Amino acid sequence: MRISSALLPLLATTQTCLGFILSPSSSHSSHSSQRCPIPTRTNIQSRSSSSSLSVSAASTEVGAPGTADLPWSELGFEFRPTKSHLKMVYKDGEWGEAELVESPYLSIHIGATALHYGQSCFEGLKAFAHEDGSVNMFRPDENAKRINNSADRVMMPEIPVDTFIKACNDVVKDNIAYVPPYGSGGALYLRPLLFGSGPKIGLQPAEEYTFIVLVIPVGDYYKGGLAKPVDGLIVEDYDRAAPLGVGAAKVAGNYAADLIPNMEAKKKGYPICLYLDAATHTMVEEFSTSNFIGIDNEQKRYVTPKSPSVLPSITNKSLQTLAKDEGMTVEQRDIMLEELGHFDEAIACGTAVVVTPVGSLARLGEDGEETSKFQFSEDVGVTTRTLYDQVRSIQNGEVEDKHNWNFKVE
């Protein structure tokens, strides 16, 4: 049940305190965001791709992407400092004005509910430079809907969809120089974060919340595009989420639960983990940070789990649409563990990478040795490649965006 905006301040009476501090090198605390229209969807006509890393000479009204002094061809998926992040504060039952803040530090109340009770959720999306010099965000409206679903689950206020999209637009615009240039394979990664910033020691929701959007230039998750399939491990001694818990919400605690099994798997030589349903350990749920997709090329089937414990992936949603466009049958349903042997290709999908091809999924015995293994394509599968290329072409503005997924930064 969603909590009314008018009701949230009445849930507590304690005064709150939140501020932002500057690093010593900053000369001012923040500057207000300029008002601009809500970004519009763009429908880009087909154009040829280019491998050039040069920055377009023609600046758009928001400035030219890729002008920051960065090694664009060497970017990985890691934190890098940029010009600013965007901040909004919710108090007294309403959202305040957005600010663009140049300091990367937060000063937060010691009693903040995010720190004590995990009242926090986040999103991930990307903005891409197109060959014409424009910059476009990929499906921010879907991220707005999902962050509100997550917020509702942990009793935080709704962010209006238009407000969310405008916040993303404004922070990209202010950091336009950090958007990797067209042809580099990179993107500007946006991390919207909503958390309880007001103090509470008893278990109850805060009366003050902070919403920030930070941005980071990132490169191709795998150099040159898709990597060779990776070996995965089926996790059977840990659970990712309880059946009636918060698995379908993008809350911070879900990821903390994966740290130990994820690190243990990597030490054993498995870069990716697949979780089973917590109740029976007989059905596939999802990878550590990605949805699972099984491909049956002979029957032209795209199969992905349907579970209340799985986070609805925007990338998966996009791939399902493209698979249907290719004439495939998309099935969202329970996937029994034994059915893994019927798939030609296995895919982990998510914002950071789009798709990770999985070559095998192993089960380990108590002695740590493999007891069985499901084998998939040894190379990047044809369906995996097709779906990946289609998504990346839409994101880069190289083919028609017939589903209207791109939002032009204005």
C-alpha positions as CSV (number, residue, x, y, z in Angstrom):
1,M,0.0,0.0,0.0
2,R,1.5,3.4,-1.0
3,I,1.8,5.9,1.8
4,S,0.1,9.2,1.1
5,S,2.4,12.2,0.8
6,A,0.4,14.0,3.4
7,L,0.7,11.1,5.8
8,L,4.5,10.7,5.7
9,P,5.3,13.7,7.9
10,L,2.8,12.6,10.5
11,L,4.6,9.2,11.0
12,A,7.2,10.9,13.1
13,T,7.9,14.2,14.9
14,T,11.6,14.2,15.4
15,Q,13.4,17.1,13.7
16,T,15.8,16.0,10.9
17,C,19.1,17.3,9.7
18,L,20.8,16.8,6.3
19,G,23.3,18.8,4.4
20,F,26.0,18.5,1.8
21,I,29.6,19.4,2.4
22,L,32.3,20.4,0.0
23,S,35.7,19.1,-0.6
24,P,38.4,21.6,0.2
25,S,39.0,22.4,-3.5
26,S,35.4,23.5,-4.1
27,S,34.7,27.2,-4.1
28,H,30.9,27.0,-3.8
29,S,28.4,24.5,-2.5
30,S,26.0,24.1,-5.4
31,H,24.2,25.7,-8.3
32,S,20.6,25.5,-9.1
33,S,19.5,23.4,-12.1
34,Q,18.2,25.3,-15.1
35,R,14.6,24.7,-16.0
36,C,14.2,22.9,-19.3
37,P,11.4,20.9,-21.0
38,I,10.9,17.3,-20.2
39,P,13.0,15.4,-22.6
40,T,11.2,13.9,-25.5
41,R,11.4,10.5,-27.1
42,T,13.5,10.5,-30.3
43,N,12.7,8.4,-33.4
44,I,16.0,8.1,-35.2
45,Q,16.1,7.0,-38.8
46,S,18.6,4.3,-39.9
47,R,22.2,5.4,-40.3
48,S,25.5,3.7,-40.8
49,S,27.7,3.0,-37.8
50,S,31.2,4.4,-37.3
51,S,34.2,3.3,-35.4
52,S,35.6,6.8,-35.1
53,L,36.4,8.1,-31.6
54,S,36.4,11.7,-32.6
55,V,34.1,14.2,-31.0
56,S,31.4,15.7,-33.3
57,A,32.4,19.3,-34.2
58,A,28.8,20.4,-34.2
59,S,27.7,21.3,-30.6
60,T,24.1,20.8,-29.7
61,E,22.2,23.3,-27.5
62,V,23.2,21.2,-24.5
63,G,26.9,21.1,-25.5
64,A,29.1,18.6,-27.2
65,P,29.6,15.1,-25.6
66,G,33.0,13.7,-25.1
67,T,34.9,16.9,-24.5
68,A,36.3,16.0,-21.1
69,D,39.9,15.0,-20.9
70,L,39.5,11.3,-20.4
71,P,41.0,8.2,-22.1
72,W,37.7,7.2,-23.8
73,S,39.0,4.0,-25.3
74,E,40.3,2.8,-21.9
75,L,37.1,3.3,-19.8
76,G,35.9,0.4,-17.7
77,F,32.9,0.0,-15.4
78,E,34.2,1.8,-12.4
79,F,33.7,5.1,-10.5
80,R,35.2,8.2,-12.0
81,P,34.7,11.8,-10.8
82,T,32.5,14.1,-12.9
83,K,31.3,17.7,-12.7
84,S,28.2,17.3,-10.6
85,H,25.4,15.2,-9.2
86,L,21.7,16.2,-8.8
87,K,20.0,16.4,-5.4
88,M,16.4,16.7,-4.2
89,V,15.0,16.6,-0.7
90,Y,11.5,15.5,0.4
91,K,10.2,17.1,3.6
92,D,6.9,18.4,4.9
93,G,5.1,16.2,2.5
94,E,6.6,17.5,-0.8
95,W,9.7,17.4,-3.0
96,G,11.9,20.5,-2.9
97,E,13.7,22.0,-5.9
98,A,16.4,20.1,-7.6
99,E,20.1,21.3,-7.2
100,L,23.2,20.4,-9.1
101,V,25.9,19.8,-6.5
102,E,29.6,19.8,-7.4
103,S,30.9,18.2,-4.2
104,P,30.9,14.3,-4.3
105,Y,30.4,14.1,-0.5
106,L,27.2,13.8,1.6
107,S,26.8,15.0,5.2
108,I,24.0,12.8,6.6
109,H,22.3,12.6,10.0
110,I,23.7,9.8,12.2
111,G,20.1,8.6,12.8
112,A,19.2,8.3,9.1
113,T,16.9,5.4,8.4
114,A,19.0,4.4,5.4
115,L,21.9,3.7,7.7
116,H,20.0,1.8,10.4
117,Y,17.2,0.1,8.6
118,G,18.2,0.0,4.9
119,Q,15.5,2.4,3.8
120,S,17.2,2.8,0.4
121,C,16.7,1.9,-3.2
122,F,18.4,2.8,-6.5
123,E,18.3,2.5,-10.3
124,G,20.8,2.2,-13.1
125,L,20.4,3.5,-16.7
126,K,22.6,5.0,-19.5
127,A,22.8,7.9,-21.8
128,F,24.5,7.6,-25.2
129,A,26.0,10.0,-27.7
130,H,24.6,9.6,-31.2
131,E,26.4,10.4,-34.5
132,D,24.6,13.7,-34.9
133,G,26.0,15.0,-31.6
134,S,22.8,14.5,-29.6
135,V,22.7,12.6,-26.4
136,N,19.8,10.2,-25.6
137,M,18.8,8.3,-22.4
138,F,17.6,4.8,-22.8
139,R,14.1,4.1,-21.3
140,P,14.3,6.4,-18.2
141,D,10.5,6.2,-17.9
142,E,10.8,2.5,-17.0
143,N,13.4,3.3,-14.4
144,A,11.1,5.9,-12.9
145,K,8.3,3.3,-12.6
146,R,10.6,0.8,-11.0
147,I,12.2,3.1,-8.4
148,N,8.6,4.0,-7.3
149,N,7.8,0.3,-7.0
150,S,10.9,-0.2,-4.9
151,A,10.1,2.9,-2.8
152,D,6.6,1.8,-2.1
153,R,7.9,-1.6,-0.8
154,V,10.0,0.2,1.9
155,M,7.6,3.0,2.6
156,M,9.4,5.9,0.8
157,P,7.6,8.7,-1.1
158,E,6.9,8.5,-4.8
159,I,9.0,10.5,-7.3
160,P,6.7,11.7,-10.1
161,V,7.8,10.1,-13.4
162,D,8.2,13.5,-15.1
163,T,10.3,14.7,-12.2
164,F,12.5,11.7,-12.3
165,I,13.1,12.0,-16.1
166,K,13.8,15.7,-15.8
167,A,16.3,15.1,-13.0
168,C,18.1,12.6,-15.2
169,N,18.0,15.0,-18.1
170,D,19.4,17.9,-16.1
171,V,22.3,16.0,-14.6
172,V,23.3,14.6,-18.0
173,K,23.1,18.0,-19.5
174,D,25.3,19.5,-16.7
175,N,27.8,16.6,-17.3
176,I,27.5,16.5,-21.1
177,A,31.3,16.7,-21.5
178,Y,31.6,13.3,-19.7
179,V,29.3,11.5,-22.1
180,P,31.7,9.2,-24.0
181,P,31.8,10.2,-27.7
182,Y,29.9,8.3,-30.4
183,G,32.0,5.4,-31.7
184,S,33.8,4.8,-28.4
185,G,31.5,2.1,-27.2
186,G,30.9,3.9,-24.0
187,A,28.0,5.6,-22.2
188,L,27.2,7.9,-19.3
189,Y,25.9,5.6,-16.5
190,L,23.3,7.2,-14.3
191,R,22.8,6.0,-10.7
192,P,19.6,7.4,-9.2
193,L,19.4,6.8,-5.4
194,L,16.6,7.4,-3.0
195,F,17.1,7.0,0.7
196,G,15.7,7.9,4.1
197,S,17.8,10.8,5.4
198,G,15.8,11.8,8.4
199,P,16.6,10.3,11.8
200,K,14.6,7.4,13.5
201,I,15.8,4.9,16.1
202,G,12.6,3.0,16.4
203,L,11.6,1.0,13.4
204,Q,9.5,3.4,11.3
205,P,9.9,5.3,8.1
206,A,11.7,8.7,8.1
207,E,9.9,12.0,7.5
208,E,12.7,13.3,5.3
209,Y,14.2,11.7,2.1
210,T,17.0,12.5,-0.3
211,F,17.1,11.7,-4.0
212,I,20.3,12.0,-5.8
213,V,21.4,11.1,-9.4
214,L,25.2,10.6,-9.9
215,V,26.8,10.0,-13.3
216,I,29.9,8.1,-14.3
217,P,31.4,7.7,-17.8
218,V,31.8,3.9,-18.5
219,G,33.2,1.9,-21.4
220,D,32.1,-1.3,-22.9
221,Y,31.7,-3.8,-20.1
222,Y,33.7,-6.2,-22.3
223,K,36.4,-4.7,-24.5
224,G,35.3,-4.8,-28.1
225,G,31.7,-5.7,-27.2
226,L,30.5,-9.2,-26.4
227,A,33.0,-11.5,-24.6
228,K,33.3,-15.2,-24.9
229,P,30.8,-17.1,-22.7
230,V,31.7,-17.2,-19.0
231,D,31.4,-20.2,-16.6
232,G,28.7,-19.8,-13.9
233,L,28.1,-21.4,-10.6
234,I,24.7,-22.5,-9.3
235,V,24.5,-21.3,-5.7
236,E,22.9,-23.8,-3.3
237,D,24.2,-22.8,0.1
238,Y,22.9,-19.2,0.0
239,D,19.6,-17.6,-1.0
240,R,19.3,-14.2,-2.7
241,A,15.8,-13.3,-1.6
242,A,12.9,-14.7,0.4
243,P,9.8,-15.7,-1.5
244,L,7.7,-13.0,0.1
245,G,10.6,-10.6,0.7
246,V,12.0,-7.7,-1.3
247,G,13.6,-9.6,-4.2
248,A,11.4,-7.7,-6.7
249,A,12.5,-4.3,-5.3
250,K,15.9,-2.8,-6.2
251,V,16.8,-2.1,-2.5
252,A,20.4,-1.9,-1.4
253,G,20.2,-4.8,1.0
254,N,19.5,-7.3,-1.8
255,Y,23.0,-6.7,-3.1
256,A,24.8,-6.9,0.2
257,A,23.4,-10.5,0.6
258,D,25.2,-11.5,-2.6
259,L,28.7,-10.3,-1.5
260,I,29.9,-13.5,0.2
261,P,28.6,-16.0,-2.4
262,N,29.7,-13.8,-5.2
263,M,33.3,-13.4,-3.9
264,E,33.5,-17.1,-3.0
265,A,32.4,-18.1,-6.5
266,K,35.0,-15.8,-8.1
267,K,37.8,-17.4,-6.0
268,K,36.7,-20.8,-7.3
269,G,36.9,-19.5,-10.9
270,Y,33.2,-18.7,-11.6
271,P,32.6,-15.1,-12.5
272,I,28.9,-15.3,-12.2
273,C,26.4,-16.9,-9.8
274,L,22.9,-18.3,-10.5
275,Y,20.4,-18.4,-7.6
276,L,17.6,-20.9,-7.1
277,D,14.2,-20.3,-5.5
278,A,14.6,-20.0,-1.7
279,A,11.7,-22.2,-0.9
280,T,12.5,-25.4,-2.7
281,H,15.9,-24.9,-4.5
282,T,14.4,-26.6,-7.6
283,M,13.7,-23.6,-9.8
284,V,15.9,-21.0,-11.5
285,E,15.6,-17.4,-10.2
286,E,18.3,-15.0,-11.3
287,F,22.0,-14.2,-11.4
288,S,23.6,-12.0,-8.8
289,T,22.9,-8.8,-10.6
290,S,21.2,-10.0,-13.8
291,N,18.1,-11.8,-15.0
292,F,18.3,-15.3,-16.5
293,I,17.3,-16.0,-20.1
294,G,17.3,-19.4,-21.7
295,I,17.3,-19.7,-25.5
296,D,15.9,-22.7,-27.4
297,N,16.9,-22.0,-31.0
298,E,15.2,-25.0,-32.5
299,Q,11.8,-24.1,-31.1
300,K,12.6,-20.3,-31.3
301,R,11.8,-19.9,-27.6
302,Y,13.0,-17.2,-25.2
303,V,12.4,-18.4,-21.7
304,T,12.8,-16.3,-18.5
305,P,11.7,-16.9,-14.9
306,K,8.5,-15.5,-13.5
307,S,8.9,-15.1,-9.8
308,P,7.9,-12.5,-7.2
309,S,11.4,-12.7,-5.9
310,V,13.1,-11.6,-9.2
311,L,13.8,-8.0,-10.0
312,P,11.9,-7.0,-13.2
313,S,14.8,-6.1,-15.6
314,I,14.3,-3.2,-18.0
315,T,16.9,-4.8,-20.2
316,N,15.1,-8.1,-20.1
317,K,11.8,-6.3,-21.0
318,S,13.5,-4.7,-24.0
319,L,15.1,-8.0,-25.2
320,Q,11.7,-9.7,-24.9
321,T,10.2,-7.1,-27.3
322,L,13.0,-7.5,-29.7
323,A,12.8,-11.3,-29.5
324,K,9.1,-11.1,-30.4
325,D,10.0,-8.9,-33.3
326,E,12.3,-11.7,-34.5
327,G,9.4,-14.2,-34.4
328,M,10.4,-15.9,-31.2
329,T,7.9,-17.1,-28.5
330,V,8.6,-15.4,-25.2
331,E,7.7,-17.4,-22.1
332,Q,7.8,-16.0,-18.6
333,R,7.3,-19.0,-16.3
334,D,8.8,-21.3,-13.7
335,I,12.0,-22.9,-15.0
336,M,12.9,-26.2,-13.2
337,L,16.6,-26.7,-12.6
338,E,16.7,-29.8,-14.9
339,E,15.3,-27.7,-17.8
340,L,18.7,-25.9,-18.1
341,G,19.8,-28.9,-20.1
342,H,17.3,-28.0,-22.9
343,F,18.7,-24.6,-23.7
344,D,21.1,-23.9,-26.5
345,E,22.2,-20.5,-25.1
346,A,22.1,-19.0,-21.6
347,I,22.2,-15.3,-21.0
348,A,22.6,-13.0,-18.0
349,C,21.1,-9.6,-18.9
350,G,21.3,-6.2,-17.2
351,T,22.0,-2.5,-17.7
352,A,25.8,-2.6,-17.3
353,V,26.5,-5.2,-20.0
354,V,23.2,-5.7,-21.9
355,V,23.9,-9.4,-22.1
356,T,26.5,-11.8,-20.7
357,P,26.7,-15.1,-22.6
358,V,27.0,-18.0,-20.2
359,G,28.8,-21.1,-21.4
360,S,28.2,-23.4,-18.5
361,L,26.5,-23.6,-15.1
362,A,28.1,-26.0,-12.6
363,R,26.9,-27.6,-9.3
364,L,29.4,-28.3,-6.5
365,G,29.5,-31.0,-3.9
366,E,30.4,-30.6,-0.3
367,D,34.0,-31.2,-1.1
368,G,33.9,-28.2,-3.5
369,E,34.3,-30.4,-6.6
370,E,31.9,-30.2,-9.6
371,T,29.2,-32.9,-9.4
372,S,27.4,-31.8,-12.6
373,K,27.4,-29.2,-15.3
374,F,25.0,-27.7,-17.8
375,Q,26.7,-26.9,-21.0
376,F,25.6,-24.2,-23.5
377,S,27.1,-22.6,-26.6
378,E,30.9,-22.5,-26.5
379,D,30.9,-19.3,-28.5
380,V,28.6,-16.3,-28.4
381,G,25.3,-17.8,-29.6
382,V,23.5,-16.5,-32.7
383,T,20.5,-15.3,-30.8
384,T,22.6,-13.7,-28.1
385,R,24.5,-11.8,-30.7
386,T,21.4,-10.7,-32.6
387,L,19.7,-9.4,-29.5
388,Y,22.8,-7.6,-28.3
389,D,23.5,-6.0,-31.6
390,Q,19.9,-4.8,-31.9
391,V,19.8,-3.2,-28.4
392,R,23.2,-1.5,-28.9
393,S,22.2,-0.2,-32.3
394,I,19.0,1.4,-30.9
395,Q,21.0,2.9,-28.0
396,N,23.6,4.3,-30.3
397,G,20.9,5.8,-32.7
398,E,22.1,3.6,-35.6
399,V,18.7,2.1,-36.5
400,E,15.1,3.2,-36.3
401,D,13.8,3.5,-32.7
402,K,10.4,2.1,-33.5
403,H,9.5,1.4,-29.9
404,N,10.4,4.9,-28.8
405,W,12.8,4.0,-26.2
406,N,15.3,6.9,-26.5
407,F,14.7,10.2,-24.7
408,K,16.7,13.1,-26.1
409,V,18.6,15.2,-23.6
410,E,17.4,18.8,-24.0
